[in-house]
């Protein structure tokens, strides 16, 4: 495991508890670009898992499921996770990214807005969980892909893959994501981690 960062505070904190850390360029547009830089120096890694820093409580079983999906489909360059939304407030929360998939399970689109539009009633919404699994060749090519208008307007790095015609396999999980996007999220996660440590 390697923590990739361009922030000396994160670098020093991670080194302080013995983690492997890679200091990367501050010019990356996204976390995937940053991970690609680190992966380029590790030729032994054929499949790379990117666990985003705002998902500190991610379930290892969910990680395994995303890895299995890419290993089971040699044509799949990238996988990620989704979870059915159960809290109504998350549907309209722009910090909770929504995903829609086709009948094959591949992503059609990701958005900060509610998708699909519930015109007929009874829509089911899925949120995207901040984890990606990539094949090495695809990951190393990712930074050279053109950044399209959808990635720019939504500020969602995974849209670069879709806009350039690449598949993203989406694995549904029961893991209830608690991403850290606000100070309130950080306080809640901190309380949960302290409670877990005391058990």
C-alpha positions as CSV (number, residue, x, y, z in Angstrom):
1,X,0.0,0.0,0.0
2,X,1.2,3.5,-0.9
3,X,-0.2,6.8,0.2
4,X,0.1,9.3,-2.8
5,X,0.1,13.0,-2.0
6,X,1.5,16.3,-3.0
7,X,1.1,17.8,0.5
8,X,4.1,17.7,2.9
9,X,1.8,17.7,5.9
10,X,0.1,14.4,4.7
11,X,3.5,13.0,3.7
12,X,5.0,13.7,7.2
13,X,2.0,12.4,9.0
14,X,1.9,9.2,7.0
15,X,5.6,8.7,7.5
16,X,5.1,9.2,11.2
17,X,3.0,6.1,11.5
18,X,5.1,4.0,9.2
19,X,3.1,4.1,6.0
20,X,4.6,3.9,2.5
21,X,4.3,7.3,1.0
22,X,5.0,8.8,-2.5
23,X,5.3,12.5,-2.9
24,X,3.8,13.4,-6.3
25,X,3.5,16.4,-8.6
26,X,1.2,19.2,-7.4
27,X,-0.1,19.6,-11.0
28,X,-2.4,16.6,-11.3
29,X,-6.0,17.3,-12.3
30,X,-7.3,14.3,-10.3
31,X,-6.5,11.5,-8.0
32,X,-6.4,9.1,-10.9
33,X,-3.6,11.2,-12.5
34,X,-1.8,11.1,-9.2
35,X,-2.1,7.3,-8.9
36,X,-0.9,6.9,-12.5
37,X,2.3,8.7,-11.6
38,X,3.0,6.3,-8.7
39,X,2.1,3.2,-10.7
40,X,4.5,4.2,-13.5
41,X,7.3,3.6,-11.1
42,X,6.1,0.2,-10.0
43,X,6.1,-2.1,-13.1
44,X,5.2,-5.2,-11.0
45,X,1.7,-3.8,-10.4
46,X,-0.6,-5.2,-13.0
47,X,-3.9,-4.2,-11.3
48,X,-4.0,-1.0,-9.2
49,X,-6.5,-0.2,-6.5
50,X,-7.2,3.5,-5.8
51,X,-8.9,4.0,-2.4
52,X,-9.6,7.7,-2.1
53,X,-8.7,9.4,1.1
54,X,-12.3,10.5,1.7
55,X,-13.3,6.9,2.3
56,X,-11.5,6.0,5.5
57,X,-14.0,3.3,6.6
58,X,-14.3,1.4,3.3
59,X,-15.1,-2.3,3.7
60,X,-12.4,-4.7,2.6
61,X,-15.1,-7.0,1.1
62,X,-16.2,-4.2,-1.2
63,X,-12.6,-3.7,-2.4
64,X,-12.4,-7.4,-3.1
65,X,-15.6,-7.3,-5.1
66,X,-14.3,-4.5,-7.4
67,X,-11.0,-6.4,-7.9
68,X,-12.8,-9.6,-8.8
69,X,-14.9,-7.9,-11.4
70,X,-11.9,-6.6,-13.3
71,X,-10.1,-10.0,-13.0
72,X,-13.1,-11.8,-14.3
73,X,-13.4,-9.6,-17.5
74,X,-10.2,-9.2,-19.4
75,X,-11.7,-6.5,-21.6
76,X,-12.6,-4.3,-18.7
77,X,-10.1,-1.5,-18.1
78,X,-11.6,-0.1,-14.9
79,X,-14.1,-0.9,-12.1
80,X,-15.7,1.0,-9.3
81,X,-18.5,0.5,-6.7
82,X,-22.1,1.7,-6.2
83,X,-24.6,1.5,-3.3
84,X,-28.3,1.9,-3.4
85,X,-29.3,5.2,-1.8
86,X,-31.6,4.7,1.2
87,X,-31.5,8.2,2.7
88,X,-33.6,10.7,0.7
89,X,-31.4,13.6,1.5
90,X,-28.5,12.0,-0.3
91,X,-30.3,12.1,-3.6
92,X,-30.1,15.9,-3.9
93,X,-26.7,16.2,-2.1
94,X,-24.1,17.2,-4.7
95,X,-21.4,15.7,-2.5
96,X,-23.0,12.3,-3.0
97,X,-22.2,11.4,-6.6
98,X,-24.9,9.4,-8.3
99,X,-24.3,6.7,-11.0
100,X,-26.5,5.0,-13.5
101,X,-25.6,1.8,-15.3
102,X,-26.7,-0.1,-18.3
103,X,-28.0,-3.7,-18.4
104,X,-24.5,-5.1,-18.5
105,X,-23.5,-3.3,-15.3
106,X,-21.2,-0.8,-17.0
107,X,-21.5,2.9,-16.1
108,X,-23.6,5.1,-18.4
109,X,-23.0,8.4,-16.4
110,X,-22.0,9.8,-13.1
111,X,-23.5,13.1,-11.8
112,X,-23.8,15.3,-8.7
113,X,-27.4,15.8,-9.7
114,X,-30.1,13.2,-9.1
115,X,-30.1,10.7,-12.0
116,X,-32.3,9.3,-13.4
117,X,-35.0,11.9,-13.5
118,X,-38.0,10.4,-11.8
119,X,-40.7,11.4,-14.3
120,X,-42.8,8.2,-14.0
121,X,-42.2,7.7,-10.3
122,X,-40.4,4.8,-8.5
123,X,-36.9,5.6,-9.6
124,X,-34.1,3.9,-7.7
125,X,-30.9,5.9,-7.1
126,X,-27.3,4.6,-6.6
127,X,-24.4,6.5,-5.1
128,X,-20.9,6.1,-6.3
129,X,-18.3,5.0,-3.8
130,X,-14.8,6.5,-4.0
131,X,-12.8,3.5,-5.1
132,X,-11.3,2.6,-8.5
133,X,-9.6,-0.5,-9.8
134,X,-7.5,-0.2,-13.0
135,X,-5.6,-2.3,-15.4
136,X,-2.0,-1.0,-15.5
137,X,-2.0,-0.1,-19.2
138,X,-5.2,1.9,-19.0
139,X,-4.2,3.7,-15.8
140,X,-0.9,4.8,-17.4
141,X,-2.7,6.1,-20.5
142,X,-5.3,7.9,-18.5
143,X,-3.4,11.2,-17.9
144,X,-3.0,11.6,-21.7
145,X,-6.8,11.3,-22.4
146,X,-8.4,14.6,-23.4
147,X,-10.4,16.2,-20.6
148,X,-13.9,16.6,-21.9
149,X,-16.7,19.1,-21.1
150,X,-18.6,16.7,-18.8
151,X,-15.5,16.1,-16.5
152,X,-15.0,19.9,-16.4
153,X,-18.5,20.8,-15.5
154,X,-19.2,18.0,-13.0
155,X,-15.6,17.9,-11.6
156,X,-15.7,14.1,-11.7
157,X,-12.5,12.4,-12.9
158,X,-14.3,9.1,-13.9
159,X,-16.1,11.0,-16.6
160,X,-12.8,11.3,-18.5
161,X,-12.9,7.5,-19.1
162,X,-16.6,7.6,-20.3
163,X,-16.1,10.7,-22.5
164,X,-13.2,8.9,-24.3
165,X,-15.2,5.7,-24.9
166,X,-13.9,3.5,-22.2
167,X,-15.9,1.1,-20.1
168,X,-16.3,1.4,-16.3
169,X,-17.7,-1.7,-14.6
170,X,-19.8,-0.9,-11.6
171,X,-20.2,-3.4,-8.8
172,X,-23.1,-2.9,-6.5
173,X,-22.3,-3.4,-2.8
174,X,-24.2,-3.3,0.5
175,X,-21.4,-1.3,2.1
176,X,-22.8,2.0,3.4
177,X,-20.3,4.6,2.4
178,X,-19.5,7.5,4.6
179,X,-17.4,9.8,2.5
180,X,-15.7,12.8,4.2
181,X,-16.7,15.8,2.2
182,X,-17.5,18.3,5.0
183,X,-16.2,19.2,8.5
184,X,-19.4,17.6,9.8
185,X,-18.5,14.3,8.0
186,X,-15.1,14.4,9.5
187,X,-16.5,14.7,13.0
188,X,-18.9,11.8,12.5
189,X,-16.1,9.5,11.1
190,X,-13.8,10.5,13.9
191,X,-16.5,9.5,16.5
192,X,-17.0,6.2,14.7
193,X,-13.3,5.4,14.6
194,X,-12.9,6.2,18.3
195,X,-15.9,4.1,19.2
196,X,-14.5,1.2,17.2
197,X,-11.1,1.5,18.8
198,X,-12.6,1.3,22.2
199,X,-14.4,-2.1,21.5
